[in-house]
Amino acid sequence: MSKPRKIGSALHEISSQRATSPSPSGQSGLIELTSLIKQAEVAKEQQAADDQSGVEKLQQELEAIGGKYKVELRLIDPDPHQPRKTFPKSVIEERAQSLTRNGQLSPIILIPQPNGRYVLFEGELRYRAATYLKWDSLDAVFLPIEVHQAVDADRFQKQMLTSAHAQRLHDLDLSEGILRLVELRYPEWAGRTSNLPRILNTVITRLKRTKQIDSLKAIRNASIEEQQNWIRETLAEDERPVFQVILGMQYNPETISRTAFPLLTLTDDLKDLVRSTGLESSKIKELQKLNAKNLDVDEDKALKIRSQVAQEAVEADLSLSEIKTRVAQTLQQHTTATNQPPISPTVKKVESISVKGMEPEELRSLKEALLEKVKEIEIHLSKL
């Protein structure tokens, strides 16, 4: 391992070796490094054991250029734009066991920041596992920020495409990623992407009503040119971006509208549950039914009830059927209690009579009076 040096000098050396040389060979080296970065973006998101050549080549290239260093975990920040945000505890623990048994087999890749911190380019699962193990540092190689910026515009798009096709994204991550990707490709949509689920649903409803839904299903696997023509001919201008992104990843817009986009309305506690456990979308949607409106309670009470059922579902590893039953029981329990008619003042007055301390004769008189009153009630009810 190279002797640790200050990041300023290390970054300068890495950058200067690629960026200051005016020779054709120096320029080709920069192009080669940029190409390796793009390959790594694809491979790191697929996370397949037999498809890590892009990441490995980039690691080797960066280590050859600038060396390998020990970097303290407290100085590392996750990539804020990483589309994959769901890291179940079980997955982190599994990687932690691997680190404990085998050590760190390859360095993580970090992007040095002007403030002296580092942003993860590759290796977030190892970083989370090392944090779980309370390690102080990890081996790392540095990716010069100026080189990384050359491909930054394409970065999120590649992450989304490779993650989606590798089926590594939870539906919540996929939904948030689609909104983010629309913003990246169509800057005029910044701040308005919350409208996209409604637009998607509106278009699908219209296509069903006009019996054009089969054309949408067919266009999913068509060529890019055919998709573009269909989008221009079928959709209004404001409707096109969300379809461009979804069809570009060869996803079915109906499926996204039905199963993925509804998760965008999850309460914060359920989103946190997804992030920490990876709980399936179908189970999360059932837990979502335990809201203040359905339970007829305030938000704080609903959160407490929902959290209890969610904890039970995770700890007992309940099936979807079991969760449905548990949610239905909880709703019935609370709606039955809250739907009881209010007790009238007259009934409250009768219920408040205390028989403790009454003499036997007084008790008999009270009984006779109540029985007479019962007869009157029955006669009155029979007339209603």
RORODREN-709301 format. One record per residue (C-alpha): chain; residue in three letters; residue number from 1; y, z, x. Coordinates in steps of 0.2 Angstrom, whole numbers. Layout:
N
kette:rest:nr:py:pz:px
A:ala:NUM:Y:Z:X
...
***
This chain:
384
kette:rest:nr:py:pz:px
A:met:1:0:0:0
A:ser:2:17:-4:6
A:lys:3:28:10:12
A:pro:4:39:16:-3
A:arg:5:57:9:-2
A:lys:6:73:11:-12
A:ile:7:72:-1:-27
A:gly:8:89:-9:-22
A:ser:9:82:-15:-5
A:ala:10:65:-20:-13
A:leu:11:73:-30:-27
A:his:12:85:-38:-14
A:glu:13:71:-44:-3
A:ile:14:61:-50:-18
A:ser:15:75:-60:-25
A:ser:16:82:-67:-9
A:gln:17:65:-74:-4
A:arg:18:65:-84:-20
A:ala:19:83:-87:-25
A:thr:20:92:-90:-8
A:ser:21:82:-103:0
A:pro:22:90:-121:-3
A:ser:23:74:-129:3
A:pro:24:63:-139:-8
A:ser:25:49:-127:-4
A:gly:26:59:-112:-9
A:gln:27:64:-121:-26
A:ser:28:46:-125:-29
A:gly:29:41:-107:-26
A:leu:30:53:-101:-39
A:ile:31:46:-114:-51
A:glu:32:29:-108:-47
A:leu:33:33:-90:-50
A:thr:34:42:-94:-67
A:ser:35:26:-103:-72
A:leu:36:15:-88:-67
A:ile:37:26:-77:-78
A:lys:38:24:-88:-93
A:gln:39:5:-88:-90
A:ala:40:5:-70:-89
A:glu:41:14:-68:-106
A:val:42:0:-77:-114
A:ala:43:-14:-68:-105
A:lys:44:-7:-50:-107
A:glu:45:-6:-51:-125
A:gln:46:-23:-58:-128
A:gln:47:-30:-44:-118
A:ala:48:-47:-52:-116
A:ala:49:-57:-47:-100
A:asp:50:-61:-65:-96
A:asp:51:-43:-72:-99
A:gln:52:-33:-61:-87
A:ser:53:-31:-74:-73
A:gly:54:-12:-77:-78
A:val:55:-8:-58:-76
A:glu:56:-19:-56:-60
A:lys:57:-11:-71:-52
A:leu:58:7:-65:-56
A:gln:59:2:-47:-49
A:gln:60:-5:-55:-33
A:glu:61:10:-66:-31
A:leu:62:23:-51:-33
A:glu:63:13:-40:-22
A:ala:64:13:-53:-8
A:ile:65:32:-55:-10
A:gly:66:38:-38:-12
A:gly:67:23:-26:-10
A:lys:68:16:-12:-21
A:tyr:69:24:4:-25
A:lys:70:21:21:-33
A:val:71:34:23:-47
A:glu:72:36:39:-57
A:leu:73:32:38:-75
A:arg:74:48:47:-80
A:leu:75:57:32:-74
A:ile:76:48:19:-84
A:asp:77:53:13:-102
A:pro:78:42:2:-113
A:asp:79:47:-15:-118
A:pro:80:58:-12:-134
A:his:81:54:-30:-139
A:gln:82:35:-29:-137
A:pro:83:28:-35:-154
A:arg:84:13:-24:-153
A:lys:85:19:-6:-157
A:thr:86:2:0:-164
A:phe:87:-7:10:-150
A:pro:88:-20:21:-159
A:lys:89:-24:37:-150
A:ser:90:-43:33:-149
A:val:91:-38:17:-139
A:ile:92:-26:27:-127
A:glu:93:-40:40:-124
A:glu:94:-53:26:-120
A:arg:95:-41:19:-107
A:ala:96:-37:36:-100
A:gln:97:-56:39:-98
A:ser:98:-57:23:-88
A:leu:99:-42:28:-77
A:thr:100:-51:45:-74
A:arg:101:-67:37:-69
A:asn:102:-62:22:-60
A:gly:103:-44:25:-55
A:gln:104:-30:12:-57
A:leu:105:-38:-5:-53
A:ser:106:-23:-16:-54
A:pro:107:-4:-12:-53
A:ile:108:7:-13:-68
A:ile:109:22:-25:-68
A:leu:110:39:-18:-70
A:ile:111:57:-26:-71
A:pro:112:69:-16:-61
A:gln:113:85:-12:-71
A:pro:114:103:-10:-64
A:asn:115:103:9:-69
A:gly:116:88:13:-58
A:arg:117:75:13:-72
A:tyr:118:61:1:-75
A:val:119:55:-9:-91
A:leu:120:37:-13:-93
A:phe:121:33:-31:-92
A:glu:122:14:-29:-92
A:gly:123:3:-13:-93
A:glu:124:9:-3:-107
A:leu:125:-8:4:-112
A:arg:126:-11:10:-94
A:tyr:127:6:18:-95
A:arg:128:2:27:-111
A:ala:129:-15:32:-104
A:ala:130:-7:39:-88
A:thr:131:6:48:-98
A:tyr:132:-8:56:-109
A:leu:133:-17:61:-93
A:lys:134:0:69:-87
A:trp:135:-1:58:-71
A:asp:136:16:58:-61
A:ser:137:16:40:-56
A:leu:138:7:23:-57
A:asp:139:5:9:-44
A:ala:140:17:-5:-48
A:val:141:24:-22:-43
A:phe:142:42:-28:-46
A:leu:143:47:-43:-56
A:pro:144:65:-48:-51
A:ile:145:76:-47:-67
A:glu:146:85:-63:-63
A:val:147:68:-72:-62
A:his:148:62:-64:-78
A:gln:149:78:-69:-87
A:ala:150:74:-88:-84
A:val:151:60:-86:-97
A:asp:152:67:-72:-108
A:ala:153:71:-84:-122
A:asp:154:53:-89:-124
A:arg:155:46:-72:-121
A:phe:156:45:-65:-139
A:gln:157:39:-81:-146
A:lys:158:24:-82:-134
A:gln:159:20:-64:-137
A:met:160:19:-66:-156
A:leu:161:9:-82:-155
A:thr:162:-4:-76:-143
A:ser:163:-5:-58:-151
A:ala:164:-7:-66:-168
A:his:165:-20:-78:-163
A:ala:166:-30:-65:-154
A:gln:167:-29:-54:-169
A:arg:168:-22:-40:-159
A:leu:169:-7:-36:-171
A:his:170:-8:-24:-185
A:asp:171:-1:-31:-201
A:leu:172:15:-20:-199
A:asp:173:18:-26:-182
A:leu:174:15:-44:-187
A:ser:175:27:-42:-202
A:glu:176:41:-35:-191
A:gly:177:37:-48:-177
A:ile:178:40:-62:-190
A:leu:179:57:-56:-195
A:arg:180:61:-54:-176
A:leu:181:55:-71:-172
A:val:182:66:-78:-186
A:glu:183:81:-70:-179
A:leu:184:77:-77:-161
A:arg:185:75:-94:-167
A:tyr:186:88:-94:-181
A:pro:187:103:-83:-174
A:glu:188:112:-86:-191
A:trp:189:99:-75:-199
A:ala:190:103:-59:-189
A:gly:191:106:-45:-201
A:arg:192:98:-54:-215
A:thr:193:80:-55:-212
A:ser:194:76:-41:-225
A:asn:195:78:-55:-238
A:leu:196:64:-65:-230
A:pro:197:49:-56:-240
A:arg:198:58:-60:-256
A:ile:199:62:-78:-252
A:leu:200:44:-81:-247
A:asn:201:37:-73:-263
A:thr:202:50:-83:-273
A:val:203:44:-99:-265
A:ile:204:26:-96:-268
A:thr:205:28:-91:-286
A:arg:206:38:-108:-288
A:leu:207:24:-118:-280
A:lys:208:11:-110:-291
A:arg:209:22:-113:-307
A:thr:210:24:-131:-302
A:lys:211:6:-134:-297
A:gln:212:11:-137:-278
A:ile:213:2:-122:-271
A:asp:214:-12:-133:-264
A:ser:215:0:-143:-254
A:leu:216:5:-127:-245
A:lys:217:-13:-123:-241
A:ala:218:-16:-140:-234
A:ile:219:-1:-140:-223
A:arg:220:-6:-125:-214
A:asn:221:-17:-134:-202
A:ala:222:-8:-150:-202
A:ser:223:1:-157:-187
A:ile:224:18:-151:-182
A:glu:225:26:-167:-188
A:glu:226:18:-166:-205
A:gln:227:23:-148:-207
A:gln:228:41:-152:-203
A:asn:229:41:-166:-216
A:trp:230:34:-155:-229
A:ile:231:46:-141:-226
A:arg:232:61:-153:-227
A:glu:233:55:-161:-242
A:thr:234:49:-146:-252
A:leu:235:60:-131:-247
A:ala:236:79:-127:-248
A:glu:237:88:-124:-232
A:asp:238:88:-105:-233
A:glu:239:69:-105:-237
A:arg:240:64:-115:-222
A:pro:241:65:-103:-207
A:val:242:52:-91:-213
A:phe:243:40:-105:-217
A:gln:244:44:-113:-200
A:val:245:39:-97:-191
A:ile:246:23:-93:-201
A:leu:247:16:-110:-202
A:gly:248:20:-112:-183
A:met:249:8:-98:-180
A:gln:250:-5:-107:-192
A:tyr:251:-4:-92:-204
A:asn:252:-6:-93:-222
A:pro:253:11:-89:-231
A:glu:254:2:-83:-246
A:thr:255:-8:-70:-236
A:ile:256:8:-64:-226
A:ser:257:17:-62:-243
A:arg:258:2:-53:-251
A:thr:259:-5:-42:-237
A:ala:260:8:-41:-223
A:phe:261:26:-41:-229
A:pro:262:22:-27:-242
A:leu:263:20:-15:-227
A:leu:264:39:-17:-222
A:thr:265:43:-5:-237
A:leu:266:32:9:-230
A:thr:267:40:26:-229
A:asp:268:43:31:-211
A:asp:269:29:44:-211
A:leu:270:17:30:-215
A:lys:271:24:18:-202
A:asp:272:21:32:-189
A:leu:273:4:35:-196
A:val:274:0:16:-193
A:arg:275:8:17:-175
A:ser:276:-3:32:-170
A:thr:277:-19:28:-179
A:gly:278:-20:10:-182
A:leu:279:-25:14:-200
A:glu:280:-30:-2:-209
A:ser:281:-17:-10:-221
A:ser:282:-28:-8:-236
A:lys:283:-29:11:-234
A:ile:284:-11:13:-230
A:lys:285:-6:3:-246
A:glu:286:-17:16:-256
A:leu:287:-8:31:-248
A:gln:288:9:22:-252
A:lys:289:5:25:-270
A:leu:290:8:44:-267
A:asn:291:27:42:-269
A:ala:292:40:52:-278
A:lys:293:41:41:-293
A:asn:294:22:40:-296
A:leu:295:20:59:-293
A:asp:296:36:64:-303
A:val:297:42:75:-289
A:asp:298:56:75:-277
A:glu:299:55:66:-260
A:asp:300:51:81:-250
A:lys:301:37:86:-261
A:ala:302:30:69:-261
A:leu:303:30:68:-242
A:lys:304:21:84:-241
A:ile:305:8:79:-253
A:arg:306:6:62:-245
A:ser:307:5:69:-228
A:gln:308:-9:81:-233
A:val:309:-20:66:-241
A:ala:310:-16:55:-226
A:gln:311:-22:69:-213
A:glu:312:-38:71:-223
A:ala:313:-41:52:-224
A:val:314:-39:51:-205
A:glu:315:-48:66:-200
A:ala:316:-63:63:-211
A:asp:317:-62:44:-208
A:leu:318:-63:41:-226
A:ser:319:-68:24:-233
A:leu:320:-56:13:-243
A:ser:321:-66:18:-259
A:glu:322:-65:36:-254
A:ile:323:-46:35:-251
A:lys:324:-43:26:-268
A:thr:325:-53:40:-277
A:arg:326:-43:54:-268
A:val:327:-26:46:-272
A:ala:328:-31:43:-290
A:gln:329:-36:62:-291
A:thr:330:-20:67:-283
A:leu:331:-10:57:-295
A:gln:332:-19:63:-310
A:gln:333:-17:81:-305
A:his:334:1:80:-303
A:thr:335:5:68:-318
A:thr:336:-5:79:-329
A:ala:337:4:94:-324
A:thr:338:21:86:-326
A:asn:339:18:78:-342
A:gln:340:14:94:-352
A:pro:341:27:96:-366
A:pro:342:40:109:-363
A:ile:343:36:126:-370
A:ser:344:48:130:-385
A:pro:345:58:147:-385
A:thr:346:47:153:-400
A:val:347:31:150:-391
A:lys:348:38:159:-376
A:lys:349:43:174:-387
A:val:350:25:175:-393
A:glu:351:18:174:-376
A:ser:352:30:187:-369
A:ile:353:23:200:-381
A:ser:354:14:214:-371
A:val:355:0:223:-379
A:lys:356:-2:235:-365
A:gly:357:2:253:-371
A:met:358:1:249:-389
A:glu:359:-8:261:-401
A:pro:360:-24:255:-409
A:glu:361:-15:254:-426
A:glu:362:-1:244:-420
A:leu:363:-13:232:-412
A:arg:364:-22:230:-428
A:ser:365:-6:226:-437
A:leu:366:-1:214:-424
A:lys:367:-17:205:-426
A:glu:368:-16:204:-445
A:ala:369:2:197:-443
A:leu:370:-3:184:-431
A:leu:371:-18:179:-441
A:glu:372:-7:176:-456
A:lys:373:5:166:-446
A:val:374:-10:155:-440
A:lys:375:-14:152:-458
A:glu:376:4:146:-461
A:ile:377:3:135:-446
A:glu:378:-13:127:-452
A:ile:379:-6:124:-469
A:his:380:9:116:-462
A:leu:381:0:105:-450
A:ser:382:-11:99:-464
A:lys:383:4:92:-473
A:leu:384:10:82:-458
***
